[in-house]
Amino acid sequence: MNTVEYAIVGLAAATLAGGLLAIVSSDSVKSALAGVILRALSSS
């Protein structure tokens, strides 16, 4: 790959990471993950 392709792939990866961070840091996802963790810990 040449330099332009590396730049495009890097920009796409950064955009995807930002989007995933926004989704995971939302309150609904945080509460859902906390519920799953608490259920897993309380079932043992």
PQR file of N, CA, C, O and H, with PARSE charges and radii, in Angstrom:
ATOM      1  N   MET A   1       0.853  -1.187   0.000 -0.4000 1.5000
ATOM      2  CA  MET A   1       0.000   0.000   0.000 -0.0000 2.0000
ATOM      3  C   MET A   1       0.889   1.237   0.000  0.5500 1.7000
ATOM      4  O   MET A   1       1.996   1.236   0.538 -0.5500 1.4000
ATOM      5  N   ASN A   2       0.382   2.264  -0.604 -0.4000 1.5000
ATOM      6  CA  ASN A   2       1.147   3.512  -0.583 -0.0000 2.0000
ATOM      7  C   ASN A   2       0.662   4.407   0.554  0.5500 1.7000
ATOM      8  O   ASN A   2      -0.238   4.035   1.307 -0.5500 1.4000
ATOM      9  H   ASN A   2      -0.518   2.266  -1.041  0.4000 1.0000
ATOM     10  N   THR A   3       1.253   5.563   0.669 -0.4000 1.5000
ATOM     11  CA  THR A   3       1.003   6.446   1.810 -0.0000 2.0000
ATOM     12  C   THR A   3      -0.450   6.887   1.910  0.5500 1.7000
ATOM     13  O   THR A   3      -0.998   6.975   3.009 -0.5500 1.4000
ATOM     14  H   THR A   3       1.984   5.865   0.057  0.4000 1.0000
ATOM     15  N   VAL A   4      -1.073   7.161   0.778 -0.4000 1.5000
ATOM     16  CA  VAL A   4      -2.471   7.607   0.794 -0.0000 2.0000
ATOM     17  C   VAL A   4      -3.374   6.503   1.332  0.5500 1.7000
ATOM     18  O   VAL A   4      -4.302   6.773   2.094 -0.5500 1.4000
ATOM     19  H   VAL A   4      -0.628   7.089  -0.114  0.4000 1.0000
ATOM     20  N   GLU A   5      -3.105   5.271   0.938 -0.4000 1.5000
ATOM     21  CA  GLU A   5      -3.925   4.170   1.428 -0.0000 2.0000
ATOM     22  C   GLU A   5      -3.752   3.988   2.936  0.5500 1.7000
ATOM     23  O   GLU A   5      -4.724   3.732   3.647 -0.5500 1.4000
ATOM     24  H   GLU A   5      -2.350   5.052   0.319  0.4000 1.0000
ATOM     25  N   TYR A   6      -2.520   4.120   3.424 -0.4000 1.5000
ATOM     26  CA  TYR A   6      -2.293   4.041   4.869 -0.0000 2.0000
ATOM     27  C   TYR A   6      -3.051   5.144   5.598  0.5500 1.7000
ATOM     28  O   TYR A   6      -3.622   4.903   6.661 -0.5500 1.4000
ATOM     29  H   TYR A   6      -1.730   4.328   2.846  0.4000 1.0000
ATOM     30  N   ALA A   7      -3.063   6.335   5.044 -0.4000 1.5000
ATOM     31  CA  ALA A   7      -3.773   7.449   5.669 -0.0000 2.0000
ATOM     32  C   ALA A   7      -5.277   7.186   5.708  0.5500 1.7000
ATOM     33  O   ALA A   7      -5.928   7.476   6.712 -0.5500 1.4000
ATOM     34  H   ALA A   7      -2.600   6.530   4.180  0.4000 1.0000
ATOM     35  N   ILE A   8      -5.825   6.649   4.644 -0.4000 1.5000
ATOM     36  CA  ILE A   8      -7.257   6.359   4.587 -0.0000 2.0000
ATOM     37  C   ILE A   8      -7.618   5.259   5.586  0.5500 1.7000
ATOM     38  O   ILE A   8      -8.623   5.364   6.289 -0.5500 1.4000
ATOM     39  H   ILE A   8      -5.296   6.413   3.829  0.4000 1.0000
ATOM     40  N   VAL A   9      -6.807   4.214   5.650 -0.4000 1.5000
ATOM     41  CA  VAL A   9      -7.069   3.126   6.585 -0.0000 2.0000
ATOM     42  C   VAL A   9      -6.947   3.623   8.026  0.5500 1.7000
ATOM     43  O   VAL A   9      -7.745   3.246   8.884 -0.5500 1.4000
ATOM     44  H   VAL A   9      -5.990   4.129   5.079  0.4000 1.0000
ATOM     45  N   GLY A  10      -5.958   4.461   8.287 -0.4000 1.5000
ATOM     46  CA  GLY A  10      -5.805   5.018   9.637 -0.0000 2.0000
ATOM     47  C   GLY A  10      -6.975   5.887  10.032  0.5500 1.7000
ATOM     48  O   GLY A  10      -7.445   5.817  11.168 -0.5500 1.4000
ATOM     49  H   GLY A  10      -5.310   4.768   7.590  0.4000 1.0000
ATOM     50  N   LEU A  11      -7.449   6.700   9.116 -0.4000 1.5000
ATOM     51  CA  LEU A  11      -8.607   7.551   9.387 -0.0000 2.0000
ATOM     52  C   LEU A  11      -9.861   6.709   9.613  0.5500 1.7000
ATOM     53  O   LEU A  11     -10.658   7.005  10.504 -0.5500 1.4000
ATOM     54  H   LEU A  11      -7.067   6.757   8.194  0.4000 1.0000
ATOM     55  N   ALA A  12     -10.033   5.675   8.819 -0.4000 1.5000
ATOM     56  CA  ALA A  12     -11.195   4.795   8.996 -0.0000 2.0000
ATOM     57  C   ALA A  12     -11.130   4.085  10.348  0.5500 1.7000
ATOM     58  O   ALA A  12     -12.149   3.946  11.026 -0.5500 1.4000
ATOM     59  H   ALA A  12      -9.386   5.435   8.096  0.4000 1.0000
ATOM     60  N   ALA A  13      -9.948   3.639  10.738 -0.4000 1.5000
ATOM     61  CA  ALA A  13      -9.808   2.954  12.032 -0.0000 2.0000
ATOM     62  C   ALA A  13     -10.091   3.907  13.184  0.5500 1.7000
ATOM     63  O   ALA A  13     -10.743   3.528  14.156 -0.5500 1.4000
ATOM     64  H   ALA A  13      -9.121   3.752  10.187  0.4000 1.0000
ATOM     65  N   ALA A  14      -9.606   5.141  13.085 -0.4000 1.5000
ATOM     66  CA  ALA A  14      -9.856   6.119  14.136 -0.0000 2.0000
ATOM     67  C   ALA A  14     -11.343   6.467  14.231  0.5500 1.7000
ATOM     68  O   ALA A  14     -11.871   6.639  15.330 -0.5500 1.4000
ATOM     69  H   ALA A  14      -9.075   5.449  12.295  0.4000 1.0000
ATOM     70  N   THR A  15     -12.004   6.568  13.105 -0.4000 1.5000
ATOM     71  CA  THR A  15     -13.438   6.860  13.083 -0.0000 2.0000
ATOM     72  C   THR A  15     -14.231   5.707  13.703  0.5500 1.7000
ATOM     73  O   THR A  15     -15.152   5.932  14.488 -0.5500 1.4000
ATOM     74  H   THR A  15     -11.575   6.428  12.213  0.4000 1.0000
ATOM     75  N   LEU A  16     -13.871   4.492  13.350 -0.4000 1.5000
ATOM     76  CA  LEU A  16     -14.547   3.326  13.911 -0.0000 2.0000
ATOM     77  C   LEU A  16     -14.325   3.250  15.419  0.5500 1.7000
ATOM     78  O   LEU A  16     -15.261   2.974  16.170 -0.5500 1.4000
ATOM     79  H   LEU A  16     -13.123   4.310  12.712  0.4000 1.0000
ATOM     80  N   ALA A  17     -13.095   3.493  15.864 -0.4000 1.5000
ATOM     81  CA  ALA A  17     -12.804   3.455  17.294 -0.0000 2.0000
ATOM     82  C   ALA A  17     -13.596   4.532  18.040  0.5500 1.7000
ATOM     83  O   ALA A  17     -14.106   4.281  19.132 -0.5500 1.4000
ATOM     84  H   ALA A  17     -12.335   3.717  15.254  0.4000 1.0000
ATOM     85  N   GLY A  18     -13.699   5.713  17.464 -0.4000 1.5000
ATOM     86  CA  GLY A  18     -14.485   6.780  18.083 -0.0000 2.0000
ATOM     87  C   GLY A  18     -15.955   6.422  18.181  0.5500 1.7000
ATOM     88  O   GLY A  18     -16.601   6.690  19.194 -0.5500 1.4000
ATOM     89  H   GLY A  18     -13.285   5.917  16.577  0.4000 1.0000
ATOM     90  N   GLY A  19     -16.478   5.823  17.137 -0.4000 1.5000
ATOM     91  CA  GLY A  19     -17.879   5.402  17.158 -0.0000 2.0000
ATOM     92  C   GLY A  19     -18.139   4.327  18.192  0.5500 1.7000
ATOM     93  O   GLY A  19     -19.137   4.383  18.910 -0.5500 1.4000
ATOM     94  H   GLY A  19     -15.954   5.606  16.314  0.4000 1.0000
ATOM     95  N   LEU A  20     -17.252   3.352  18.275 -0.4000 1.5000
ATOM     96  CA  LEU A  20     -17.413   2.303  19.273 -0.0000 2.0000
ATOM     97  C   LEU A  20     -17.292   2.851  20.688  0.5500 1.7000
ATOM     98  O   LEU A  20     -18.012   2.419  21.588 -0.5500 1.4000
ATOM     99  H   LEU A  20     -16.441   3.307  17.692  0.4000 1.0000
ATOM    100  N   LEU A  21     -16.394   3.788  20.882 -0.4000 1.5000
ATOM    101  CA  LEU A  21     -16.237   4.402  22.204 -0.0000 2.0000
ATOM    102  C   LEU A  21     -17.504   5.154  22.599  0.5500 1.7000
ATOM    103  O   LEU A  21     -17.929   5.099  23.753 -0.5500 1.4000
ATOM    104  H   LEU A  21     -15.809   4.139  20.150  0.4000 1.0000
ATOM    105  N   ALA A  22     -18.104   5.850  21.646 -0.4000 1.5000
ATOM    106  CA  ALA A  22     -19.336   6.583  21.937 -0.0000 2.0000
ATOM    107  C   ALA A  22     -20.470   5.629  22.293  0.5500 1.7000
ATOM    108  O   ALA A  22     -21.273   5.921  23.179 -0.5500 1.4000
ATOM    109  H   ALA A  22     -17.759   5.894  20.709  0.4000 1.0000
ATOM    110  N   ILE A  23     -20.539   4.498  21.612 -0.4000 1.5000
ATOM    111  CA  ILE A  23     -21.594   3.524  21.888 -0.0000 2.0000
ATOM    112  C   ILE A  23     -21.385   2.877  23.254  0.5500 1.7000
ATOM    113  O   ILE A  23     -22.322   2.767  24.044 -0.5500 1.4000
ATOM    114  H   ILE A  23     -19.887   4.260  20.892  0.4000 1.0000
ATOM    115  N   VAL A  24     -20.155   2.449  23.530 -0.4000 1.5000
ATOM    116  CA  VAL A  24     -19.880   1.731  24.769 -0.0000 2.0000
ATOM    117  C   VAL A  24     -19.977   2.644  25.979  0.5500 1.7000
ATOM    118  O   VAL A  24     -20.318   2.188  27.071 -0.5500 1.4000
ATOM    119  H   VAL A  24     -19.393   2.537  22.888  0.4000 1.0000
ATOM    120  N   SER A  25     -19.683   3.921  25.802 -0.4000 1.5000
ATOM    121  CA  SER A  25     -19.719   4.822  26.949 -0.0000 2.0000
ATOM    122  C   SER A  25     -21.106   5.414  27.195  0.5500 1.7000
ATOM    123  O   SER A  25     -21.272   6.226  28.106 -0.5500 1.4000
ATOM    124  H   SER A  25     -19.406   4.291  24.916  0.4000 1.0000
ATOM    125  N   SER A  26     -22.100   5.024  26.405 -0.4000 1.5000
ATOM    126  CA  SER A  26     -23.446   5.525  26.639 -0.0000 2.0000
ATOM    127  C   SER A  26     -24.041   4.879  27.888  0.5500 1.7000
ATOM    128  O   SER A  26     -23.650   3.776  28.268 -0.5500 1.4000
ATOM    129  H   SER A  26     -21.965   4.364  25.665  0.4000 1.0000
ATOM    130  N   ASP A  27     -24.977   5.561  28.517 -0.4000 1.5000
ATOM    131  CA  ASP A  27     -25.549   5.098  29.785 -0.0000 2.0000
ATOM    132  C   ASP A  27     -26.303   3.780  29.647  0.5500 1.7000
ATOM    133  O   ASP A  27     -26.240   2.933  30.538 -0.5500 1.4000
ATOM    134  H   ASP A  27     -25.295   6.458  28.208  0.4000 1.0000
ATOM    135  N   SER A  28     -27.014   3.602  28.539 -0.4000 1.5000
ATOM    136  CA  SER A  28     -27.793   2.370  28.392 -0.0000 2.0000
ATOM    137  C   SER A  28     -26.881   1.161  28.251  0.5500 1.7000
ATOM    138  O   SER A  28     -27.175   0.095  28.792 -0.5500 1.4000
ATOM    139  H   SER A  28     -27.065   4.290  27.815  0.4000 1.0000
ATOM    140  N   VAL A  29     -25.783   1.317  27.530 -0.4000 1.5000
ATOM    141  CA  VAL A  29     -24.859   0.191  27.375 -0.0000 2.0000
ATOM    142  C   VAL A  29     -24.133  -0.081  28.689  0.5500 1.7000
ATOM    143  O   VAL A  29     -23.896  -1.237  29.041 -0.5500 1.4000
ATOM    144  H   VAL A  29     -25.544   2.183  27.090  0.4000 1.0000
ATOM    145  N   LYS A  30     -23.783   0.971  29.410 -0.4000 1.5000
ATOM    146  CA  LYS A  30     -23.123   0.784  30.708 -0.0000 2.0000
ATOM    147  C   LYS A  30     -24.027   0.021  31.667  0.5500 1.7000
ATOM    148  O   LYS A  30     -23.573  -0.897  32.349 -0.5500 1.4000
ATOM    149  H   LYS A  30     -23.976   1.910  29.124  0.4000 1.0000
ATOM    150  N   SER A  31     -25.291   0.391  31.722 -0.4000 1.5000
ATOM    151  CA  SER A  31     -26.200  -0.296  32.643 -0.0000 2.0000
ATOM    152  C   SER A  31     -26.460  -1.731  32.196  0.5500 1.7000
ATOM    153  O   SER A  31     -26.604  -2.619  33.035 -0.5500 1.4000
ATOM    154  H   SER A  31     -25.659   1.137  31.168  0.4000 1.0000
ATOM    155  N   ALA A  32     -26.520  -1.967  30.897 -0.4000 1.5000
ATOM    156  CA  ALA A  32     -26.713  -3.338  30.416 -0.0000 2.0000
ATOM    157  C   ALA A  32     -25.507  -4.204  30.753  0.5500 1.7000
ATOM    158  O   ALA A  32     -25.666  -5.343  31.190 -0.5500 1.4000
ATOM    159  H   ALA A  32     -26.402  -1.245  30.216  0.4000 1.0000
ATOM    160  N   LEU A  33     -24.308  -3.677  30.556 -0.4000 1.5000
ATOM    161  CA  LEU A  33     -23.107  -4.436  30.893 -0.0000 2.0000
ATOM    162  C   LEU A  33     -23.010  -4.681  32.390  0.5500 1.7000
ATOM    163  O   LEU A  33     -22.615  -5.767  32.815 -0.5500 1.4000
ATOM    164  H   LEU A  33     -24.179  -2.751  30.201  0.4000 1.0000
ATOM    165  N   ALA A  34     -23.361  -3.700  33.184 -0.4000 1.5000
ATOM    166  CA  ALA A  34     -23.335  -3.871  34.631 -0.0000 2.0000
ATOM    167  C   ALA A  34     -24.334  -4.952  35.055  0.5500 1.7000
ATOM    168  O   ALA A  34     -24.043  -5.754  35.941 -0.5500 1.4000
ATOM    169  H   ALA A  34     -23.682  -2.818  32.840  0.4000 1.0000
ATOM    170  N   GLY A  35     -25.491  -4.970  34.430 -0.4000 1.5000
ATOM    171  CA  GLY A  35     -26.483  -6.009  34.743 -0.0000 2.0000
ATOM    172  C   GLY A  35     -25.985  -7.396  34.402  0.5500 1.7000
ATOM    173  O   GLY A  35     -26.187  -8.337  35.170 -0.5500 1.4000
ATOM    174  H   GLY A  35     -25.727  -4.318  33.709  0.4000 1.0000
ATOM    175  N   VAL A  36     -25.336  -7.533  33.262 -0.4000 1.5000
ATOM    176  CA  VAL A  36     -24.805  -8.831  32.857 -0.0000 2.0000
ATOM    177  C   VAL A  36     -23.720  -9.280  33.832  0.5500 1.7000
ATOM    178  O   VAL A  36     -23.692 -10.443  34.234 -0.5500 1.4000
ATOM    179  H   VAL A  36     -25.171  -6.768  32.638  0.4000 1.0000
ATOM    180  N   ILE A  37     -22.839  -8.377  34.209 -0.4000 1.5000
ATOM    181  CA  ILE A  37     -21.763  -8.718  35.141 -0.0000 2.0000
ATOM    182  C   ILE A  37     -22.314  -9.108  36.504  0.5500 1.7000
ATOM    183  O   ILE A  37     -21.878 -10.093  37.099 -0.5500 1.4000
ATOM    184  H   ILE A  37     -22.862  -7.432  33.882  0.4000 1.0000
ATOM    185  N   LEU A  38     -23.286  -8.324  36.999 -0.4000 1.5000
ATOM    186  CA  LEU A  38     -23.865  -8.635  38.306 -0.0000 2.0000
ATOM    187  C   LEU A  38     -24.599  -9.971  38.297  0.5500 1.7000
ATOM    188  O   LEU A  38     -24.520 -10.732  39.261 -0.5500 1.4000
ATOM    189  H   LEU A  38     -23.641  -7.524  36.515  0.4000 1.0000
ATOM    190  N   ARG A  39     -25.308 -10.255  37.216 -0.4000 1.5000
ATOM    191  CA  ARG A  39     -26.000 -11.548  37.108 -0.0000 2.0000
ATOM    192  C   ARG A  39     -25.003 -12.709  37.084  0.5500 1.7000
ATOM    193  O   ARG A  39     -25.222 -13.751  37.702 -0.5500 1.4000
ATOM    194  H   ARG A  39     -25.372  -9.636  36.433  0.4000 1.0000
ATOM    195  N   ALA A  40     -23.895 -12.500  36.347 -0.4000 1.5000
ATOM    196  CA  ALA A  40     -22.888 -13.565  36.272 -0.0000 2.0000
ATOM    197  C   ALA A  40     -22.241 -13.805  37.627  0.5500 1.7000
ATOM    198  O   ALA A  40     -21.958 -14.946  37.991 -0.5500 1.4000
ATOM    199  H   ALA A  40     -23.717 -11.654  35.845  0.4000 1.0000
ATOM    200  N   LEU A  41     -22.008 -12.742  38.368 -0.4000 1.5000
ATOM    201  CA  LEU A  41     -21.362 -12.896  39.676 -0.0000 2.0000
ATOM    202  C   LEU A  41     -22.323 -13.468  40.717  0.5500 1.7000
ATOM    203  O   LEU A  41     -21.899 -14.208  41.605 -0.5500 1.4000
ATOM    204  H   LEU A  41     -22.237 -11.815  38.073  0.4000 1.0000
ATOM    205  N   SER A  42     -23.595 -13.142  40.620 -0.4000 1.5000
ATOM    206  CA  SER A  42     -24.544 -13.611  41.629 -0.0000 2.0000
ATOM    207  C   SER A  42     -25.006 -15.045  41.376  0.5500 1.7000
ATOM    208  O   SER A  42     -25.559 -15.671  42.280 -0.5500 1.4000
ATOM    209  H   SER A  42     -23.940 -12.541  39.899  0.4000 1.0000
ATOM    210  N   SER A  43     -24.799 -15.577  40.189 -0.4000 1.5000
ATOM    211  CA  SER A  43     -25.260 -16.937  39.890 -0.0000 2.0000
ATOM    212  C   SER A  43     -24.309 -18.002  40.380  0.5500 1.7000
ATOM    213  O   SER A  43     -24.652 -19.184  40.350 -0.5500 1.4000
ATOM    214  H   SER A  43     -24.350 -15.069  39.454  0.4000 1.0000
ATOM    215  N   SER A  44     -23.133 -17.631  40.827 -0.4000 1.5000
ATOM    216  CA  SER A  44     -22.165 -18.651  41.263 -0.0000 2.0000
ATOM    217  C   SER A  44     -22.252 -18.972  42.734  0.5500 1.7000
ATOM    218  O   SER A  44     -21.498 -19.809  43.229 -0.5500 1.4000
ATOM    219  H   SER A  44     -22.854 -16.671  40.851  0.4000 1.0000
TER
END
